[in-house]
Amino acid sequence: MNVIQPLLDLQAVDGFIRELEMEEREIPRRKAKENARLAGVNAALEIAKNQLAAMQKRIRDEEAEAGELRTKAQTVRTGMPGIKSNKEYEQTAIQLETLDREAEAAENRALALMKDEIPTLEKQVQEAEAKVVAESGGVSGYVDELDERLKDVKANLAEQRAERVEKANAVKAIDPAFLLYYERVSTKRWPVVVPLTNDGVCDGCHMKQPPFVAQLVQHNAKAASEGKSQQRAACTMCGRLLYTDL
Ligand SMILES: [Zn+2]
């Protein structure tokens, strides 16, 4: 009985399982990366909003200061008709002038901030908002796709693992030692069962094999075709199982 063919069948299923397992590990990583990207975009919007709010507060503070100064000036102005001495009048006039000047300065600062800073900050917020809208749609769609794919992968894995049991049993039925050897090597090398090339080279590690290995491989091919049992022909370098078709 040919043991190589059932081993190759098992290896094909195992190869598929390996790919699926890799995808099963990779999908949550990709999902986390997408979510982190979205979190970054949201954080950028938060920062832009905070910067705008801080600037708006600065402007309100300047306006409030101007308002206080104007009120103070108004109070002083109201009291002016009652002033008796010339000196006091002059002092009050200077005080008024100062209050008006300071109020105007605060108003000008508020206007300058509104003109120079606010449009830029508002634009930043709008851009950040647009990015959030664009990204969240894309990310949530992509994350949904990843979730779907993960479900498929898991279902597929379950099927393949069931299939694997059958394939492993088929090898075991012919020669349990081959299965054990295959399982052991597969933890370190992949694929495990490889052809011996026409030049007598292991197709796994590309090492030229000594003549006795080549002879054993030939012997096995003949034995398989005659329905006789085969011996283990392994690469002297990497330990992979070698075979050839007659
Ligand atoms: Zn090898």
py3Dmol code that shows the C-alpha trace and the ligand (Angstrom):
import py3Dmol

protein = """\
ATOM      1  CA  MET A   1       0.000   0.000   0.000  1.00  0.00           C
ATOM      2  CA  ASN A   2       1.292   3.410  -0.968  1.00  0.00           C
ATOM      3  CA  VAL A   3       1.786   5.419   2.212  1.00  0.00           C
ATOM      4  CA  ILE A   4       2.985   8.556   0.425  1.00  0.00           C
ATOM      5  CA  GLN A   5      -0.330   9.406  -1.242  1.00  0.00           C
ATOM      6  CA  PRO A   6      -2.357   9.423   2.002  1.00  0.00           C
ATOM      7  CA  LEU A   7       0.474  11.403   3.598  1.00  0.00           C
ATOM      8  CA  LEU A   8       0.269  13.961   0.788  1.00  0.00           C
ATOM      9  CA  ASP A   9      -3.507  14.099   1.247  1.00  0.00           C
ATOM     10  CA  LEU A  10      -3.015  14.715   4.950  1.00  0.00           C
ATOM     11  CA  GLN A  11      -0.392  17.327   4.213  1.00  0.00           C
ATOM     12  CA  ALA A  12      -2.755  19.140   1.828  1.00  0.00           C
ATOM     13  CA  VAL A  13      -5.395  19.397   4.559  1.00  0.00           C
ATOM     14  CA  ASP A  14      -2.765  20.450   7.093  1.00  0.00           C
ATOM     15  CA  GLY A  15      -1.499  23.124   4.728  1.00  0.00           C
ATOM     16  CA  PHE A  16      -4.992  24.496   4.432  1.00  0.00           C
ATOM     17  CA  ILE A  17      -5.440  24.355   8.217  1.00  0.00           C
ATOM     18  CA  ARG A  18      -2.183  26.243   8.698  1.00  0.00           C
ATOM     19  CA  GLU A  19      -3.334  29.020   6.372  1.00  0.00           C
ATOM     20  CA  LEU A  20      -6.703  29.239   8.086  1.00  0.00           C
ATOM     21  CA  GLU A  21      -5.105  29.327  11.523  1.00  0.00           C
ATOM     22  CA  MET A  22      -2.819  32.115  10.389  1.00  0.00           C
ATOM     23  CA  GLU A  23      -5.825  34.053   9.138  1.00  0.00           C
ATOM     24  CA  GLU A  24      -7.667  33.325  12.365  1.00  0.00           C
ATOM     25  CA  ARG A  25      -4.816  34.966  14.289  1.00  0.00           C
ATOM     26  CA  GLU A  26      -4.381  37.793  11.786  1.00  0.00           C
ATOM     27  CA  ILE A  27      -8.010  38.977  11.590  1.00  0.00           C
ATOM     28  CA  PRO A  28      -8.271  40.195  15.220  1.00  0.00           C
ATOM     29  CA  ARG A  29      -4.937  41.984  14.757  1.00  0.00           C
ATOM     30  CA  ARG A  30      -6.212  43.756  11.648  1.00  0.00           C
ATOM     31  CA  LYS A  31      -9.420  44.632  13.465  1.00  0.00           C
ATOM     32  CA  ALA A  32      -7.520  46.113  16.384  1.00  0.00           C
ATOM     33  CA  LYS A  33      -5.402  48.144  13.982  1.00  0.00           C
ATOM     34  CA  GLU A  34      -8.498  49.526  12.247  1.00  0.00           C
ATOM     35  CA  ASN A  35     -10.109  50.426  15.549  1.00  0.00           C
ATOM     36  CA  ALA A  36      -6.909  52.081  16.735  1.00  0.00           C
ATOM     37  CA  ARG A  37      -6.827  54.123  13.539  1.00  0.00           C
ATOM     38  CA  LEU A  38     -10.418  55.221  14.136  1.00  0.00           C
ATOM     39  CA  ALA A  39      -9.591  56.075  17.742  1.00  0.00           C
ATOM     40  CA  GLY A  40      -6.729  58.214  16.454  1.00  0.00           C
ATOM     41  CA  VAL A  41      -9.016  60.087  14.073  1.00  0.00           C
ATOM     42  CA  ASN A  42     -11.540  60.646  16.889  1.00  0.00           C
ATOM     43  CA  ALA A  43      -8.802  61.898  19.177  1.00  0.00           C
ATOM     44  CA  ALA A  44      -7.656  64.363  16.504  1.00  0.00           C
ATOM     45  CA  LEU A  45     -11.197  65.733  16.296  1.00  0.00           C
ATOM     46  CA  GLU A  46     -11.335  66.042  20.081  1.00  0.00           C
ATOM     47  CA  ILE A  47      -8.072  68.015  20.068  1.00  0.00           C
ATOM     48  CA  ALA A  48      -9.265  70.310  17.271  1.00  0.00           C
ATOM     49  CA  LYS A  49     -12.533  70.960  19.136  1.00  0.00           C
ATOM     50  CA  ASN A  50     -10.675  71.713  22.356  1.00  0.00           C
ATOM     51  CA  GLN A  51      -8.362  74.143  20.595  1.00  0.00           C
ATOM     52  CA  LEU A  52     -11.333  75.965  19.089  1.00  0.00           C
ATOM     53  CA  ALA A  53     -13.157  76.045  22.435  1.00  0.00           C
ATOM     54  CA  ALA A  54     -10.043  77.399  24.179  1.00  0.00           C
ATOM     55  CA  MET A  55      -9.719  80.170  21.588  1.00  0.00           C
ATOM     56  CA  GLN A  56     -13.431  81.038  21.890  1.00  0.00           C
ATOM     57  CA  LYS A  57     -12.991  81.301  25.644  1.00  0.00           C
ATOM     58  CA  ARG A  58      -9.997  83.606  25.220  1.00  0.00           C
ATOM     59  CA  ILE A  59     -12.094  85.863  22.994  1.00  0.00           C
ATOM     60  CA  ARG A  60     -14.981  85.866  25.488  1.00  0.00           C
ATOM     61  CA  ASP A  61     -12.536  86.771  28.266  1.00  0.00           C
ATOM     62  CA  GLU A  62     -11.185  89.699  26.240  1.00  0.00           C
ATOM     63  CA  GLU A  63     -14.746  90.839  25.491  1.00  0.00           C
ATOM     64  CA  ALA A  64     -15.689  90.505  29.147  1.00  0.00           C
ATOM     65  CA  GLU A  65     -12.681  92.572  30.133  1.00  0.00           C
ATOM     66  CA  ALA A  66     -13.599  95.218  27.568  1.00  0.00           C
ATOM     67  CA  GLY A  67     -17.159  95.198  28.894  1.00  0.00           C
ATOM     68  CA  GLU A  68     -15.998  95.722  32.464  1.00  0.00           C
ATOM     69  CA  LEU A  69     -13.732  98.571  31.405  1.00  0.00           C
ATOM     70  CA  ARG A  70     -16.551 100.182  29.428  1.00  0.00           C
ATOM     71  CA  THR A  71     -18.882  99.907  32.420  1.00  0.00           C
ATOM     72  CA  LYS A  72     -16.278 101.415  34.679  1.00  0.00           C
ATOM     73  CA  ALA A  73     -15.750 104.243  32.181  1.00  0.00           C
ATOM     74  CA  GLN A  74     -19.503 104.800  32.015  1.00  0.00           C
ATOM     75  CA  THR A  75     -19.664 105.115  35.799  1.00  0.00           C
ATOM     76  CA  VAL A  76     -16.807 107.603  35.792  1.00  0.00           C
ATOM     77  CA  ARG A  77     -18.439 109.532  32.968  1.00  0.00           C
ATOM     78  CA  THR A  78     -21.749 109.695  34.836  1.00  0.00           C
ATOM     79  CA  GLY A  79     -19.989 111.194  37.838  1.00  0.00           C
ATOM     80  CA  MET A  80     -18.183 113.902  35.868  1.00  0.00           C
ATOM     81  CA  PRO A  81     -20.812 116.677  36.020  1.00  0.00           C
ATOM     82  CA  GLY A  82     -20.469 116.610  39.811  1.00  0.00           C
ATOM     83  CA  ILE A  83     -16.705 117.292  39.768  1.00  0.00           C
ATOM     84  CA  LYS A  84     -15.792 120.586  41.392  1.00  0.00           C
ATOM     85  CA  SER A  85     -12.082 121.193  40.963  1.00  0.00           C
ATOM     86  CA  ASN A  86     -10.193 121.512  37.749  1.00  0.00           C
ATOM     87  CA  LYS A  87      -7.464 119.180  38.946  1.00  0.00           C
ATOM     88  CA  GLU A  88      -9.908 116.479  39.801  1.00  0.00           C
ATOM     89  CA  TYR A  89     -11.524 116.942  36.410  1.00  0.00           C
ATOM     90  CA  GLU A  90      -8.197 116.540  34.653  1.00  0.00           C
ATOM     91  CA  GLN A  91      -7.381 113.394  36.644  1.00  0.00           C
ATOM     92  CA  THR A  92     -10.777 111.939  35.861  1.00  0.00           C
ATOM     93  CA  ALA A  93     -10.340 112.727  32.192  1.00  0.00           C
ATOM     94  CA  ILE A  94      -7.015 110.886  32.193  1.00  0.00           C
ATOM     95  CA  GLN A  95      -8.608 107.933  34.000  1.00  0.00           C
ATOM     96  CA  LEU A  96     -11.402 107.865  31.453  1.00  0.00           C
ATOM     97  CA  GLU A  97      -9.009 108.003  28.594  1.00  0.00           C
ATOM     98  CA  THR A  98      -7.013 105.104  30.044  1.00  0.00           C
ATOM     99  CA  LEU A  99     -10.176 103.039  30.604  1.00  0.00           C
ATOM    100  CA  ASP A 100     -11.361 103.689  27.052  1.00  0.00           C
ATOM    101  CA  ARG A 101      -7.951 102.893  25.635  1.00  0.00           C
ATOM    102  CA  GLU A 102      -7.692  99.649  27.594  1.00  0.00           C
ATOM    103  CA  ALA A 103     -11.249  98.678  26.639  1.00  0.00           C
ATOM    104  CA  GLU A 104     -10.495  99.341  23.015  1.00  0.00           C
ATOM    105  CA  ALA A 105      -7.285  97.331  23.238  1.00  0.00           C
ATOM    106  CA  ALA A 106      -9.200  94.358  24.690  1.00  0.00           C
ATOM    107  CA  GLU A 107     -11.839  94.690  21.969  1.00  0.00           C
ATOM    108  CA  ASN A 108      -9.140  94.820  19.311  1.00  0.00           C
ATOM    109  CA  ARG A 109      -7.476  91.720  20.725  1.00  0.00           C
ATOM    110  CA  ALA A 110     -10.812  89.911  20.639  1.00  0.00           C
ATOM    111  CA  LEU A 111     -11.408  91.021  17.047  1.00  0.00           C
ATOM    112  CA  ALA A 112      -7.909  90.034  15.969  1.00  0.00           C
ATOM    113  CA  LEU A 113      -8.280  86.573  17.485  1.00  0.00           C
ATOM    114  CA  MET A 114     -11.659  86.167  15.847  1.00  0.00           C
ATOM    115  CA  LYS A 115     -10.270  87.196  12.491  1.00  0.00           C
ATOM    116  CA  ASP A 116      -6.876  85.475  12.588  1.00  0.00           C
ATOM    117  CA  GLU A 117      -7.383  82.381  14.714  1.00  0.00           C
ATOM    118  CA  ILE A 118     -10.993  81.265  14.604  1.00  0.00           C
ATOM    119  CA  PRO A 119     -11.298  80.501  10.847  1.00  0.00           C
ATOM    120  CA  THR A 120      -8.219  78.271  10.923  1.00  0.00           C
ATOM    121  CA  LEU A 121      -9.400  76.436  14.019  1.00  0.00           C
ATOM    122  CA  GLU A 122     -12.921  76.039  12.639  1.00  0.00           C
ATOM    123  CA  LYS A 123     -11.480  74.661   9.438  1.00  0.00           C
ATOM    124  CA  GLN A 124      -9.416  72.198  11.446  1.00  0.00           C
ATOM    125  CA  VAL A 125     -12.520  70.990  13.259  1.00  0.00           C
ATOM    126  CA  GLN A 126     -14.439  70.622   9.980  1.00  0.00           C
ATOM    127  CA  GLU A 127     -11.605  68.667   8.413  1.00  0.00           C
ATOM    128  CA  ALA A 128     -11.271  66.441  11.456  1.00  0.00           C
ATOM    129  CA  GLU A 129     -15.045  65.858  11.445  1.00  0.00           C
ATOM    130  CA  ALA A 130     -14.982  64.945   7.766  1.00  0.00           C
ATOM    131  CA  LYS A 131     -12.186  62.498   8.461  1.00  0.00           C
ATOM    132  CA  VAL A 132     -14.149  60.882  11.287  1.00  0.00           C
ATOM    133  CA  VAL A 133     -17.208  60.521   9.043  1.00  0.00           C
ATOM    134  CA  ALA A 134     -15.142  59.105   6.173  1.00  0.00           C
ATOM    135  CA  GLU A 135     -13.135  56.766   8.374  1.00  0.00           C
ATOM    136  CA  SER A 136     -15.889  55.478  10.612  1.00  0.00           C
ATOM    137  CA  GLY A 137     -17.958  54.410   7.617  1.00  0.00           C
ATOM    138  CA  GLY A 138     -14.967  52.696   6.056  1.00  0.00           C
ATOM    139  CA  VAL A 139     -13.722  51.171   9.267  1.00  0.00           C
ATOM    140  CA  SER A 140     -17.074  49.834  10.418  1.00  0.00           C
ATOM    141  CA  GLY A 141     -17.675  48.337   6.971  1.00  0.00           C
ATOM    142  CA  TYR A 142     -14.253  46.775   6.961  1.00  0.00           C
ATOM    143  CA  VAL A 143     -14.580  45.530  10.529  1.00  0.00           C
ATOM    144  CA  ASP A 144     -17.907  43.919   9.603  1.00  0.00           C
ATOM    145  CA  GLU A 145     -16.189  42.237   6.667  1.00  0.00           C
ATOM    146  CA  LEU A 146     -13.446  40.987   8.962  1.00  0.00           C
ATOM    147  CA  ASP A 147     -16.020  39.615  11.401  1.00  0.00           C
ATOM    148  CA  GLU A 148     -17.761  37.810   8.559  1.00  0.00           C
ATOM    149  CA  ARG A 149     -14.483  36.445   7.275  1.00  0.00           C
ATOM    150  CA  LEU A 150     -13.523  35.258  10.756  1.00  0.00           C
ATOM    151  CA  LYS A 151     -16.798  33.371  11.030  1.00  0.00           C
ATOM    152  CA  ASP A 152     -16.105  31.699   7.681  1.00  0.00           C
ATOM    153  CA  VAL A 153     -12.555  30.870   8.715  1.00  0.00           C
ATOM    154  CA  LYS A 154     -13.731  29.260  11.950  1.00  0.00           C
ATOM    155  CA  ALA A 155     -16.402  27.236  10.186  1.00  0.00           C
ATOM    156  CA  ASN A 156     -13.904  26.177   7.550  1.00  0.00           C
ATOM    157  CA  LEU A 157     -11.374  25.227  10.196  1.00  0.00           C
ATOM    158  CA  ALA A 158     -13.898  23.017  11.946  1.00  0.00           C
ATOM    159  CA  GLU A 159     -14.566  21.216   8.662  1.00  0.00           C
ATOM    160  CA  GLN A 160     -10.902  20.862   7.819  1.00  0.00           C
ATOM    161  CA  ARG A 161     -10.069  19.544  11.271  1.00  0.00           C
ATOM    162  CA  ALA A 162     -12.761  16.896  10.929  1.00  0.00           C
ATOM    163  CA  GLU A 163     -11.366  16.049   7.505  1.00  0.00           C
ATOM    164  CA  ARG A 164      -7.893  15.879   8.989  1.00  0.00           C
ATOM    165  CA  VAL A 165      -8.933  13.150  11.415  1.00  0.00           C
ATOM    166  CA  GLU A 166     -10.002  11.006   8.460  1.00  0.00           C
ATOM    167  CA  LYS A 167      -6.816  11.687   6.523  1.00  0.00           C
ATOM    168  CA  ALA A 168      -4.640  10.941   9.540  1.00  0.00           C
ATOM    169  CA  ASN A 169      -6.538   7.698  10.108  1.00  0.00           C
ATOM    170  CA  ALA A 170      -5.932   6.724   6.490  1.00  0.00           C
ATOM    171  CA  VAL A 171      -2.170   7.057   7.009  1.00  0.00           C
ATOM    172  CA  LYS A 172      -2.358   5.283  10.343  1.00  0.00           C
ATOM    173  CA  ALA A 173      -4.211   2.381   8.765  1.00  0.00           C
ATOM    174  CA  ILE A 174      -1.262   1.832   6.439  1.00  0.00           C
ATOM    175  CA  ASP A 175       1.598   2.551   8.813  1.00  0.00           C
ATOM    176  CA  PRO A 176       1.231   4.335  12.183  1.00  0.00           C
ATOM    177  CA  ALA A 177       4.986   4.952  12.351  1.00  0.00           C
ATOM    178  CA  PHE A 178       4.783   7.173   9.262  1.00  0.00           C
ATOM    179  CA  LEU A 179       2.056   9.224  10.881  1.00  0.00           C
ATOM    180  CA  LEU A 180       4.053   9.656  14.085  1.00  0.00           C
ATOM    181  CA  TYR A 181       7.119  10.667  12.128  1.00  0.00           C
ATOM    182  CA  TYR A 182       5.110  13.120  10.031  1.00  0.00           C
ATOM    183  CA  GLU A 183       3.545  14.703  13.126  1.00  0.00           C
ATOM    184  CA  ARG A 184       6.912  15.094  14.793  1.00  0.00           C
ATOM    185  CA  VAL A 185       8.670  16.696  11.816  1.00  0.00           C
ATOM    186  CA  SER A 186       5.707  18.975  11.054  1.00  0.00           C
ATOM    187  CA  THR A 187       6.305  20.923  14.267  1.00  0.00           C
ATOM    188  CA  LYS A 188       9.662  22.086  12.882  1.00  0.00           C
ATOM    189  CA  ARG A 189       9.510  21.749   9.085  1.00  0.00           C
ATOM    190  CA  TRP A 190       6.901  22.524   6.494  1.00  0.00           C
ATOM    191  CA  PRO A 191       6.013  20.875   4.198  1.00  0.00           C
ATOM    192  CA  VAL A 192       7.060  17.500   5.569  1.00  0.00           C
ATOM    193  CA  VAL A 193       6.631  15.249   2.540  1.00  0.00           C
ATOM    194  CA  VAL A 194       8.617  16.512  -0.440  1.00  0.00           C
ATOM    195  CA  PRO A 195       9.874  15.004  -3.687  1.00  0.00           C
ATOM    196  CA  LEU A 196      13.423  13.917  -4.183  1.00  0.00           C
ATOM    197  CA  THR A 197      14.327  15.766  -7.369  1.00  0.00           C
ATOM    198  CA  ASN A 198      15.844  14.101 -10.422  1.00  0.00           C
ATOM    199  CA  ASP A 199      19.255  15.361  -9.314  1.00  0.00           C
ATOM    200  CA  GLY A 200      18.838  13.586  -5.984  1.00  0.00           C
ATOM    201  CA  VAL A 201      18.182  16.780  -4.052  1.00  0.00           C
ATOM    202  CA  CYS A 202      15.690  17.185  -1.184  1.00  0.00           C
ATOM    203  CA  ASP A 203      13.014  19.555  -2.441  1.00  0.00           C
ATOM    204  CA  GLY A 204      12.598  20.940   1.071  1.00  0.00           C
ATOM    205  CA  CYS A 205      16.113  22.017   2.026  1.00  0.00           C
ATOM    206  CA  HIS A 206      17.862  21.496  -1.343  1.00  0.00           C
ATOM    207  CA  MET A 207      20.570  19.273   0.054  1.00  0.00           C
ATOM    208  CA  LYS A 208      22.044  16.639  -2.240  1.00  0.00           C
ATOM    209  CA  GLN A 209      21.216  13.241  -0.765  1.00  0.00           C
ATOM    210  CA  PRO A 210      23.675  10.356  -0.437  1.00  0.00           C
ATOM    211  CA  PRO A 211      23.105   7.471  -2.891  1.00  0.00           C
ATOM    212  CA  PHE A 212      21.526   5.196  -0.290  1.00  0.00           C
ATOM    213  CA  VAL A 213      18.700   7.682   0.263  1.00  0.00           C
ATOM    214  CA  ALA A 214      18.051   7.936  -3.469  1.00  0.00           C
ATOM    215  CA  GLN A 215      18.053   4.154  -3.681  1.00  0.00           C
ATOM    216  CA  LEU A 216      15.619   3.884  -0.789  1.00  0.00           C
ATOM    217  CA  VAL A 217      13.307   6.393  -2.412  1.00  0.00           C
ATOM    218  CA  GLN A 218      13.383   4.411  -5.657  1.00  0.00           C
ATOM    219  CA  HIS A 219      12.831   1.191  -3.771  1.00  0.00           C
ATOM    220  CA  ASN A 220       9.804   2.708  -2.015  1.00  0.00           C
ATOM    221  CA  ALA A 221       8.292   3.899  -5.265  1.00  0.00           C
ATOM    222  CA  LYS A 222       8.570   0.402  -6.674  1.00  0.00           C
ATOM    223  CA  ALA A 223       7.231  -1.185  -3.484  1.00  0.00           C
ATOM    224  CA  ALA A 224       4.271   1.200  -3.499  1.00  0.00           C
ATOM    225  CA  SER A 225       3.425   0.314  -7.077  1.00  0.00           C
ATOM    226  CA  GLU A 226       3.509  -3.355  -6.152  1.00  0.00           C
ATOM    227  CA  GLY A 227       1.373  -2.813  -3.074  1.00  0.00           C
ATOM    228  CA  LYS A 228       4.218  -3.643  -0.711  1.00  0.00           C
ATOM    229  CA  SER A 229       5.125  -1.722   2.407  1.00  0.00           C
ATOM    230  CA  GLN A 230       7.668   1.081   2.318  1.00  0.00           C
ATOM    231  CA  GLN A 231      10.496   2.138   4.568  1.00  0.00           C
ATOM    232  CA  ARG A 232      11.003   5.630   5.804  1.00  0.00           C
ATOM    233  CA  ALA A 233      13.193   7.611   3.407  1.00  0.00           C
ATOM    234  CA  ALA A 234      14.128  10.852   5.120  1.00  0.00           C
ATOM    235  CA  CYS A 235      16.404  13.709   4.092  1.00  0.00           C
ATOM    236  CA  THR A 236      19.711  13.329   5.921  1.00  0.00           C
ATOM    237  CA  MET A 237      19.799  17.096   6.448  1.00  0.00           C
ATOM    238  CA  CYS A 238      16.274  18.228   7.393  1.00  0.00           C
ATOM    239  CA  GLY A 239      14.487  14.952   8.068  1.00  0.00           C
ATOM    240  CA  ARG A 240      11.669  15.532   5.563  1.00  0.00           C
ATOM    241  CA  LEU A 241      10.092  12.467   4.049  1.00  0.00           C
ATOM    242  CA  LEU A 242      11.261  12.022   0.478  1.00  0.00           C
ATOM    243  CA  TYR A 243       9.422  10.324  -2.324  1.00  0.00           C
ATOM    244  CA  THR A 244       9.452   9.997  -6.048  1.00  0.00           C
ATOM    245  CA  ASP A 245       6.905   8.903  -8.599  1.00  0.00           C
ATOM    246  CA  LEU A 246       7.961   5.991 -10.712  1.00  0.00           C
TER     247      LEU A 246
END
"""
ligand_1 = """\
1
ZN
Zn 16.003 18.173 3.298
"""
view = py3Dmol.view(width=600, height=400)
view.addModel(protein, "pdb")
view.setStyle({"model": 0}, {"cartoon": {"style": "trace"}})
view.addModel(ligand_1, "xyz")
view.setStyle({"model": 1}, {"stick": {}})
view.zoomTo()
view.show()
